[in-house]
Amino acid sequence: MVTFALALLIWKLSTRFRLYPKIRERDVHTRPTPRLGGVAMFLGVVIAFAIGSQLPQLSIVFSEPGKILAVLGAAAIIVGIGVADDIWDLDWLTKLAGQIIAAALLAWQGVQIVQLPGLQHSALLLSSYMFLAITVFLVVLVMNALNFIDGLDGLVAGVAIITNSVFFIYSYIVTYQPIAQSQYFNLPQFISAVLIGACVGFLPLNWHPAKLFMGDAGALLVGLLMATSTISFTGNFDASTPLSDKQLLPAYIPILLPFAVLLVPLLDFGLAVFRRLRAGKSPFSADRLHLHHRLLDMGHSHLHAVLIFYAWTATASVGLLLFLFTPSWVAIVVTATGFVICTIVTLSPLSRRKAVEAVVQSATPGTIGEKDVATYDLLDVASDRNDVESAPSPAEADRALDRLTRGRRPKREAAP
């Protein structure tokens, strides 16, 4: 409720005083939109922490004030860097330095991975410097992964709601004790609940067509809190307790779950870094080749692209969670079925696009303008005019051409 009220206030003030940047070439939206929604989310998180600190039922969450201050301090650093980037467009090195400082602050106050489950039913022990480096790396990785997919209305907020809900359910079930609060119920579950609330409060103004963007400040904040909750939960793994076969998978889920729920963001992040390094550019340079851009170029609408991201996220995260409650073969079948359905839905526009390209290639000269050829026949230059076997029949061409012209006629009439 606090985040929604503050987001509404920031939207009105930003609109009144024109506090929004110009539209960039890689942007999907077509009208200037304020990008300071992350400030509302941050203030909502801070107020939630303040109220929670006064509730006796949550006293165990605030039993280590150093960690609480580290989380809020790291969040303040990230939001400050994000707001500065949204206003002045900082260089990638400055942003990366700020992210490393925020992650190091968390690790310095004990919010870090200290032990990991090993392969021999025991703990994997590394040096403190190694765990510190792993913590900083994972925090920076998750922050940038969330920031990279922040290109469609409601995408990051919705993905965060799904992923944190799954993680909250998992952590609550694993640590639940009917008699008293578990020692593992502290920061991870509280941060997940607070982040879900902040995203739910922000989503109404960020849903398509968005009135307010969370900007880099909001996307980096979401990534920071998600990484913090999962790392602090994994850091509570008890290395002194031998792991049985039934306990081995639950011990690994805190490590696997963040990668499962962030499957699409991490994939997009990895492809972007590889693509830019291969082109001799900085891995943090901007382009218009992210997965959400590709979905739009394939023919998906804005809403369909967002829902596809939701579906992939939910399938991966819920599928991993099923391993705790069902036999492994059931979880595998359900997850594989979900991935197949997601793949079919994701690739479905390709058949329609191919049909339209066939229409353009076989249309009578003069029927379709050069603009339509550039739009619907991107491979026209490389097409083989002598390949008669792949050419559509006259009936197919006529039907597709009729669909194309009928679909474009209202736009031509409304253009003047």
Long-range contacts (C-beta under 8 A, 24 or more apart in sequence): 1-201, 2-43, 2-44, 2-47, 2-48, 2-201, 3-40, 3-41, 3-43, 3-44, 3-45, 3-197, 3-198, 3-200, 3-201, 3-202, 4-201, 4-202, 4-204, 4-205, 5-201, 6-39, 6-40, 6-43, 6-44, 7-37, 7-40, 7-41, 7-201, 7-202, 7-205, 7-212, 8-205, 9-40, 10-34, 10-36, 10-37, 10-39, 10-40, 10-212, 11-37, 11-205, 11-211, 11-212, 14-212, 21-86, 21-87, 24-286, 25-288, 26-151, 26-286, 26-287, 26-288, 26-293, 27-151, 28-151, 28-152, 28-292, 28-293, 28-296, 28-302, 29-153, 29-209, 29-210, 33-210, 33-211, 33-212, 33-213, 34-211, 34-212, 34-213, 35-86, 35-212, 35-213, 35-214, 35-215, 35-216, 36-83, 36-86, 36-212, 36-215, 36-217, 37-202, 37-205, 37-206, 37-212, 37-213, 37-214, 37-215, 37-217, 37-218, 38-79, 38-82, 38-83, 38-86, 38-214, 38-215, 38-216, 38-217, 38-218, 38-219, 38-220, 38-221, 39-79, 39-83, 39-217, 40-201, 40-202, 40-212, 41-198, 41-199, 41-201, 41-202, 41-214, 41-218, 41-221, 41-222, 42-75, 42-76, 42-79, 42-217, 42-218, 42-221, 44-197, 44-198, 44-201, 44-202, 45-72, 45-75, 45-194, 45-195, 45-198, 45-221, 45-225, 46-72, 46-75, 48-194, 48-197, 48-198, 49-194, 52-190, 52-194, 58-190, 60-181, 60-183, 60-185, 60-186, 61-185, 61-186, 61-187, 61-190, 63-186, 64-110, 64-186, 64-187, 66-109, 66-110, 67-109, 67-110, 67-111, 67-187, 67-232, 68-187, 69-109, 70-105, 70-106, 70-108, 70-109, 70-110, 70-111, 71-106, 71-111, 71-187, 71-191, 71-225, 71-228, 73-102, 73-105, 74-102, 74-103, 74-105, 74-106, 74-224, 74-228, 75-102, 75-221, 75-224, 75-225, 77-101, 77-102, 77-105, 78-102, 78-143, 78-217, 78-220, 78-221, 78-224, 79-217, 79-220, 79-221, 80-217, 81-216, 81-217, 81-220, 82-215, 82-216, 82-217, 82-218, 82-219, 82-220, 82-221, 83-215, 83-216, 83-217, 85-215, 85-216, 85-217, 86-215, 86-216, 86-217, 92-282, 92-283, 92-284, 92-285, 95-216, 95-284, 96-140, 96-284, 99-139, 99-140, 99-143, 99-144, 99-220, 100-136, 100-140, 102-139, 102-224, 103-135, 103-136, 103-139, 103-140, 104-132, 104-136, 106-135, 106-139, 106-228, 106-231, 107-132, 107-135, 107-136, 110-235, 111-135, 111-187, 111-228, 111-231, 111-232, 111-235, 112-231, 112-235, 113-138, 113-231, 113-234, 113-235, 114-235, 115-235, 115-237, 115-238, 115-239, 116-234, 116-237, 116-255, 117-237, 117-243, 117-248, 117-251, 117-252, 117-255, 121-242, 121-243, 121-244, 121-245, 121-248, 122-239, 122-242, 122-243, 123-237, 123-239, 123-240, 125-239, 135-231, 138-227, 138-231, 138-258, 139-224, 139-227, 139-228, 139-231, 141-227, 141-266, 141-269, 142-223, 142-224, 142-226, 142-227, 142-258, 142-262, 143-219, 143-220, 143-223, 143-224, 143-227, 144-223, 144-269, 144-284, 145-223, 145-262, 145-265, 145-266, 145-268, 145-269, 146-219, 146-220, 146-222, 146-223, 146-226, 146-262, 146-265, 147-216, 147-219, 147-220, 147-223, 148-265, 148-268, 148-269, 148-272, 148-290, 149-264, 149-265, 149-268, 149-290, 149-291, 149-292, 149-309, 150-213, 150-214, 150-216, 150-218, 150-219, 151-290, 151-292, 151-293, 152-208, 152-292, 152-302, 152-305, 152-306, 152-309, 153-206, 153-207, 153-208, 153-209, 153-210, 153-302, 153-306, 154-203, 154-206, 154-207, 154-208, 154-210, 154-306, 155-292, 155-306, 155-309, 156-214, 156-218, 156-219, 156-222, 157-199, 157-200, 157-202, 157-203, 157-206, 157-214, 157-222, 158-199, 158-203, 158-306, 158-309, 158-310, 159-264, 159-265, 159-309, 159-310, 159-313, 160-195, 160-196, 160-199, 160-222, 160-226, 161-196, 161-199, 161-200, 161-203, 162-261, 162-310, 162-313, 162-314, 162-317, 163-226, 163-261, 163-262, 163-313, 163-317, 164-192, 164-195, 164-196, 164-199, 164-226, 164-229, 165-192, 165-196, 166-257, 166-261, 166-314, 166-317, 166-318, 166-321, 167-192, 167-229, 167-230, 167-257, 167-258, 167-261, 167-317, 168-192, 168-193, 168-196, 169-321, 170-253, 170-257, 170-321, 170-324, 171-233, 173-324, 174-250, 174-324, 183-236, 184-233, 184-236, 186-232, 187-228, 187-229, 187-232, 188-229, 188-230, 188-232, 188-233, 189-229, 191-225, 191-228, 191-229, 191-232, 192-229, 194-225, 195-222, 195-225, 195-226, 195-229, 208-302, 208-303, 208-306, 226-258, 226-262, 227-258, 230-254, 230-257, 230-258, 249-323, 249-324, 250-324, 253-320, 253-321, 253-323, 253-324, 256-320, 257-317, 257-320, 257-321, 260-316, 260-317, 260-319, 260-320, 261-313, 261-316, 261-317, 262-313, 263-312, 263-313, 263-316, 264-291, 264-309, 264-312, 264-313, 267-291, 268-292, 295-346, 298-347, 298-349, 298-350, 298-353, 299-349, 299-350, 299-352, 299-353, 300-349, 308-342, 308-345, 308-346, 311-338, 311-341, 311-342, 311-345, 312-342, 312-346, 314-338, 315-339, 315-342, 355-392, 355-396, 355-400, 356-400, 356-403, 356-404, 358-391, 358-392, 358-396, 358-397, 358-400, 359-392, 359-397, 359-400, 359-401, 359-403, 359-404, 360-404, 361-391, 361-392, 362-391, 362-392, 362-394, 362-397, 362-401, 363-397, 363-401, 367-401, 367-405, 368-401, 368-404, 372-404, 372-408, 376-404
